[in-house]
Amino acid sequence: MCLAPPTKQWFALHTLTRHEKCVYERLLDHQLDAFLPLYRATRRWEKRCPVSLDLPLFPGYIFVHVVTEERGKVLRIPGVVSLVGSRCGAWPLDESIIESLRSGLHFRNAQPYRQLAIGERVRIIHGALKGLVGVLLHMKNNIRVGISLDQIMQSITVDVDADEVEPAINQM
């Protein structure tokens, strides 16, 4: 009786923050098939020239193509937190999705998208209102944020661009 060789499957691998490239290199050093989609972004720090960076398209995640028996080997790599899944095991990803990303991303200008929801607390990160925290009210043609001045029990709404806000974590 011949047993079919185990088939490889794609899994999402959760990494430590900002360790994606290092983990990716370690996976390749261990002869494991991995995929780290990157996008090019320009950053400008105060009083410095703009710098072009290659950043992970899915921060904190890498995709790895392994058989079930190799998952333990993957988890022992420094910088790896876990395989995405539940207590019952890692969740395999659809092969066609990964292959589409691998073959088509370089033809498109892909960038991460922060999913914000109406009612979510957001922080303004650019412009004259930088640092203010409010509630996301509207997202149709522009983003409208409600900002409350609790001390005088008054509120205002302002329109901002999508790249000017981020989720406000633990900001009350």
C-alpha positions, 0 to 999 in steps of 0.5 A: 500500500502506497501512501500519498506524500503529505501535501503542502498548505499555506498558513499565515504566520504571526510574528513579533512586531517589526520582525517580519523581514528577519523571520522571512530570512530565517525561514528561507535559511531553513529551506522553507517556502515563505512569502512576505508581500511588501509595498514601497512607502516614502517616509520623511522624518523631521528635518531629514530627506525623504526615505523610500522603504519596503514595508510589509503589506500585512504587518505582523504576518508572513505566509509559509508553505509547509506540510503538517509535520514542518509546523513545529520547525516553523514555530521554533524560529526566533521571532515567530509568535504562532501560526494563525488558527485555534486550539484545534490547529492552524487554519490553512489558507486557500492556495489560489489567494496566495498565488494570486498575491504572489503573481499579481501584487507587483503589477498593482500599487498595493498598500495596507488599509486600516479598517475603521468602523463608524463609532470607533475612537480615532486619533488625528495623526497629521495636520493642525489637529494632530493628537486630538482623539474623537469618534469616527462619525461618517466615511462616505466622501470624506471622514468626519470625526467628532471631537468632544471637549468634555470640560465644557461639554461641547463637541465639534465635527471636522473633516479629515483625510483617511491617512490623517487618522488611526485607531485610538487604542485605550484613549478615553 
